[in-house]
Amino acid sequence: MDILSFNNRNIVNTKVLEIGCGTGNFAQYFLNRNVDSYVGIDISDGMIKQAEKKIVDKRANFFCSSIEDYLDIKIKNNEKYDMIFSFSVVHHIFNLDLFMQNIKKVLKPNGVYLAIHEPNSHDFGFEKNNVGQNIDEIFSVIRGLDHEQTDFYKRLIQIFSMIYKKLNKSSKKDKNVSEINMVDYQLSSGCNFNATEIIKKCFNSGLDAKLYFYSYYRFGLVKKIFGASNNHFAIIVKNQREF
């Protein structure tokens, strides 16, 4: 997947911020396109250390920080970015309204926030508990695609936990948000997380936004048997009212 295919944008000599950068898998992508500077933030100190070992480039800097704390500092210092990027992050955010308001404050005029690979939970006829999607996720855990360096016993626990979570419909009624639920806060806490709601929050924050839906499965056979559904979406947010 070419990230910039969602929004044909020249990022040469721009300042880029990646939210939830993990081990820096996307950092080299941006650096190879001659950005002026790249900043990656992640709440995991271990992932940041791996990113720093992997990416050796004077234009790149990595920081261990929560999204909220980092954006607060940038807002206070009036620092802004040409482009902000995130991969599978938005559904982890606790307060989406505040998040979008802060995104606007740290984007330059005409700056873009590109958020890709968000789960399309129940918009446009997509069923959240799609059988093919669930099987694809289970196979991914078995193969260790989602959990590197995890032995098979632990993977089995993860599989059964995943199945239990999907079958336990009463979890949405529990108002006590556990540490585990916080990992996928918007999906597990009963919030109305879907693409159209995200667009509304963008507009309410003074941002323009567009949606792109797409199908993503790791295993082609699962996709072939159960059929492809638009199980993910990308959001292109621009700091102006017209694209």
MIGU-304316 format. One record per atom (N, C-alpha, C): x, y, z. Coordinates in steps of 0.001 Angstrom, whole numbers, plus 500000, padded with zeros to 6 digits. Layout:
BEGIN
XYZ;...
This chain:
BEGIN
500841498809500000;500000500000500000;500879501244500000;500683502102498999;501405503367498956;500624504392499781;501207504830500860;500524505731501786;499983506964501072;500815507568500238;500430508830499613;499431508647498480;499105507392498132;498107507172497090;496732507648497552;496520507718498876;495258508223499401;495116509725499147;496238510387499057;496207511828498822;497489512207498091;497374512389496803;498551512656495969;499192513972496391;500166513882497259;500725515085497887;502241515036497869;502840516131497472;504286516250497457;504765516605498871;505559515733499458;505992515984500832;507473516361500915;508078516689499782;509478517121499775;509617518397500605;510649518415501460;510964519584502300;509837519936503273;509117518930503749;508049519180504713;508418518623506083;507689519094507091;507835518579508453;506735517550508695;507138516322509035;506186515219509198;506209514712510636;505020514493511183;504865513888512505;504093512586512352;504638511500512882;503898510240512900;503462509930514330;502176509730514506;501602509403515804;501486507891515930;502047507334516990;502028505885517156;502970505220516175;504226505649516168;505189505209515154;505691503791515362;505471503225516552;505938501862516806;507450501764516671;507912500774515921;509353500556515752;509916501294514545;509149502219514003;509649503041512902;509475502445511530;508476501581511369;508282500914510080;507982501880508934;507336503002509232;506996503954508181;507983505112508087;508882505220509041;509805506355509066;510640506442507796;511191505318507369;512054505323506188;511277505702504932;510004505342504912;509146505701503780;509143507218503576;508953507958504654;508911509417504567;510297510006504303;511307509462504957;512663509967504769;513135509769503329;512723508672502714;513098508409501320;512460509396500348;511437510099500812;510757511080499961;511203512504500281;512387512584500856;513086513874501041;512310514890501881;511736514412502967;511119515356503902;512218516123504612;511876517293505102;512853518112505810;513139517543507193;512077517073507855;512246516464509173;511113515475509445;511420514492510257;510436513473510636;510502513277512139;509343513277512790;509254512992514221;508285511840514411;508713510831515159;507846509710515490;507644509636516990;506393509511517421;506122509382518856;505357508090519106;505627507496520248;504919506286520651;504962506198522169;503931505598522744;503856505496524198;504747504383524734;505226503515523855;506067502385524260;507540502745524164;508220502746525292;509650503053525319;510445501993524560;510019500733524666;510710499651523971;510664499816522464;509505500208521946;509377500409520501;510208501597520033;510221502653520826;511017503834520464;512501503475520397;512972502670521324;514378502259521314;514708501452520069;513774500582519655;513983499813518431;514000500726517211;513120501715517207;513072502650516086;514379503430515967;514926503844517101;516169504605517095;517337503771516583;517305502462516845;518350501573516336;518174501331514840;516940501248514411;516630500927513007;516874502109512075;516478503305512505;516544504488511648;517722505365512055;518708505431511175;519878506279511424;519855507407510396;519269508516510774;519123509657509870;518986510909510722;519780511920510439;519776513145511240;518443513876511184;517649513604510149;516359514280510022;515284513655510900;515569512473511448;514563511728512214;514804511823513713;513724512033514451;513765512036515911;512585511241516447;512841510483517506;511804509652518116;511658510028519588;510409510058520050;510128510414521431;509116509450522025;509384509051523266;508421508235524002;507478509185524738;506230509212524296;505271510139524879;503863509710524513;502924510083525362;501526509903524982;501187510942523926;500163510667523136;499746511617522102;499333512936522733;498553512835523810;498019514025524457;499141514936524970;500114514351525667;501203515151526234;502044515801525145;502340515049524098;503193515584523026;502500516744522312;501229516554521965;500506517625521262;500354518864522146;500156518655523440;500055519795524366;501325520638524329;502479519981524327;503759520690524301;503912521464522997;503558520830521880;503690521488520578;502757522697520473;501569522562521035;500611523677521013;501145524859521830;501690524573523012;502235525625523864;503418526321523195;504214525549522438;505386526115521754;505054526639520357;503777526527519990;503303526983518667;504081526324517529;504366525061517683;505046524297516632;504004523595515764;504230523635514447;503252523075513522;503923522172512486;503102521286511897;503596520322510920;502844520454509605;503559520106508519;502927520079507201;502052518841507051;502495517737507650;501759516489507533;501861515694508829;500732515137509236;500675514227510375;500144512900509851;500735511820510303;500366510495509805;500152509542510975;499183508642510809;499005507570511796;498467506328511112;498861505188511635;498428503890511112;497736503131512237;496423502926512085;495647502159513058;495775502739514465;495554504045514582;495721504739515859;494428505350516375;493624505915515490;492478506726515909;491533505968516839;491314504668516591;490377503923517441;490938503638518833;492204504006519065;492792503885520407;492596505153521236;492220506249520596;492168507553521259;491011507618522251;491299508143523433;490273508244524487;489257509333524191;489733510533523873;488850511673523622;489069512150522190;488215511710521276;488398512037519865;488123513508519557;487175514104520276;486881515521520055;488100516384520364;488702516165521529;489901516909521914;491058516598520969;491167515346520561;492241514926519656;492179515703518345;491002515778517733;490858516489516464;491089517991516639;490667518549517762;490910519966518024;492409520245518105;493155519326518745;494598519491518867;495312519273517539;494787518349516731;495354518127515399;495299519425514593;494169520105514664;494032521379513940;495068522394514412;495328522425515710;496247523419516271;497701523175515867;498063521920515580;499463521630515234;499663521432513734;498603521604512940;498731521545511485;498924522943510926;499851523076509991;500012524338509291;498779524583508409;498548525813508001;497471526070507030;497652525179505801;496584524520505390;496604523550504288;497370522270504630;497782522139505886;498431520907506309;497454519739506300;497997518532506236;497164517331506104;497462516330507215;496403515767507769;496519514617508670;495957513409507939;496794512408507731;496393511183507049;496365510037508055;495174509543508339;494996508428509275;494496507230508483;495291506177508412;494896505017507618;494748503768508488;494106502778507917;493926501455508517;493117501505509812;492006502210509753;491073502225510878;489971501190510623;489592500423511643;488567499379511453;487203499961511157;486597499504510086;485268499963509699;484243499138510450;483886499583511641;483107498759512571;481684498493512127;480920499506511783;479536499225511417;478930500285510505;479779500932509720;479268501886508747;478923501198507431;477983501728506709;477701501340505343;477472499836505197;476751499261506142;476358497866506038;477425496868506432;478588497335506858;479637496395507265;479308495811508631;479368494494508757;479092493841510028;480377493743510831;480333494233512055;481532494261512891;482102492865513101;481232491877513338;481695490524513596;481679489699512318;482211490247511241;482309489549509970;483127488275510135;482579487141509661;483231485841509864;484612485818509229;484703486248507989;485993486240507300;487026487084508001;486613488236508492;487522489131509216;488042488450510477;487141487805511215;487542487135512457;488523486000512193;488252485200511165;489138484083510830;490500484605510388;490507485663509608;491763486260509154;492595486724510352;491938487321511361;492643487783512558;493219486607513346;492430485530513479;492895484356514222;494103483720513534;494038483568512201;495173483033511458;496411483907511626;496196485212511701;497311486144511863;498021485920513193;497237485652514242;497828485383515550;498574484052515539;497961483043514904;498601481730514821;499959481832514130;499994482587513044;501241482748512286;502209483715512957;501749484408513988;502614485363514676;502770486682513964;501847486975513027;501963488219512265;501644489436513119;500781489248514102;500418490365514969;501224490378516258;501891489291516536;502614489191517815;503971488538517554;504939489324517156;506259488804516857;506924488256518123;507740487214517922;508506486601519002;507607486121520148;506454485588519780;505536485043520772;505423483543520556;505625482748521631;505553481310521433;504106480865521211;503958479632520710;502642479162520281;501647479102521442;502123478756522650;501234478689523810;500584480042524073;501395481098524036;500856482429524269;499902482835523153;500210482388521934;499326482702520821;497966482061521011;497950480837521551;496670480170521809;495837480971522806;496498481483523842;495798482311524825;495221483549524147;496006484155523274;495548485347522559;494346485026521673;494379483850521049;493272483438520175;491996483283520978;492077482537522084;490881482310522903;490376483623523513;491304484521523882;490898485822524407;490167486624523343;490667486537522105;490051487243520996;488640486729520746;488497485392520724;487188484779520486;486220485150521604;486698485082522844;485845485420523988;485369486864523902;486279487747523540;485933489169523449;484861489404522398;484966488686521263;484006488870520182;482646488279520525;482647487207521334;481390486555521694;480708487208522895;481504487875523720;480977488461524945;480317489801524653;479076489775524283;478361491001523907;478095491904525101;478180491347526295;477875492161527482;478994493112527837;480158492981527188;481303493819527544;481016495299527314;480143495612526341;479824497009526062;479046497657527208;478372496817528009;477554497354529086;478374497671530327;479589497183530343;480448497397531509;481047498794531444;480711499626532388;481180501006532371;482580501135532924;483075500086533585;484423500130534126;485405499755533027;486159500738532555;487090500496531463;488379499906532030;488665498669531666;489862498004532173;491070498440531371;492253498056531848;493484498394531144;493515497738529772;492971496504529684;492951495806528400;492031496525527427;490857496940527881;489918497630527008;490463498952526498;491350499566527268;491901500841526846;492735500712525578;493216499488525281;494009499286524082;493204499636522839;491932499225522805;491036499559521704;489849500317522271;490116501467522859;489095502151523651;487814502392522879;487916502972521698;486712503346520964;485897502131520520;486556500976520366;485862499772519912;485282498961521063;485905499044522233;485519498150523323;484708498823524421;484571500146524380;483897500832525478;482475501250525140;481979500775523995;480612501117523620;480488502461522935;481618503071522568;481575504354521866;481058504141520451;480484505180519911;479944505110518557;481054505387517553;482030504457517470;483174504661516580;482829504161515185;482692505084514265;482512504725512866;482952505899512016;483075505655510740;483668506635509844;482903507956509816;481586507889509764;480804509127509665;480927509965510933;481032509313512096;481220510051513348;482569510752513368;483584510097512825;484907510712512774;484867511966511907;484176511872510768;484053513024509878;483366514186510596;482314513888511359;481608514928512105;482539515619513091;483368514823513781;484285515389514762;485327516284514088;485722515909512874;486659516741512116;486015518078511771;484801518038511235;484096519260510867;483860520157512084;483507519530513208;483263520301514434;484524520997514937;485677520469514536;486958521054514953;487497522042513927;486702522305512882;487129523254511860;488028522654510811;487974521336510650;488792520639509665;487909520063508563;488457519992507357;487757519309506278;488276517878506215;487455516968505739;487873515574505748;487191514773504650;487891513747504186;487358512803503218;487629511395503699;486802510458503239;486931509052503618;487270508191502403;488078507176502641;488368506170501637;488217504802502279;487342503974501732;487132502624502261;487901501618501416;488443500606502082;489178499586501340;489129498248502082;489482497208501352;489468495848501899;490887495407502200;491103494851503399;492435494369503772;492327493030504489;492922492006503897;493028490685504520;494456490194504318;495021489587505333;496368489037505211;496378487740504411;495278487007504462;495229485700503819;494240485726502651;494784485576501448;493967485639500249;492884484586500200;493168483380500750;492187482293500723;490954482653501544;491165483276502712;490046483709503552;489205484729502798;489861485651502155;489167486681501378;488361486057500248;488931485027499610;488270484374498485;487045483594498929;487152482902500073;486052482066500559;484906482911501105;485228483877501933;484190484640502635;483827485957501954;484592486304500924;484286487538500217;484944488747500863;485234489716500033;485910490919500529;484890491964500933;485102492549502086;484271493669502531;485194494839502829;484669496024502749;485470497210503063;485640497308504579;486578496521505089;486727496393506533;487648497437507164;488197498333506356;489037499406506886;488750500704506133;489151501799506755;489012503075506072;490179503993506410;490392504944505526;491403505987505736;490701507331505792;491260508242506563;490714509591506693;491779510585506235;491414511447505334;492304512539504929;491725513834505476;492445514416506410;491979515628507087;492856516793506666;492207517885506258;492956519052505822;492583520270506644;493564521076506958;493345522250507793;492812523423506958;491696523189506341;490941524228505649;489562523675505362;488658524527504939;487278524094504753;487019523523503365;487963523690502427;487758523159501096;489010522447500637;488840521290499997;489985520569499435;490379521209498108;
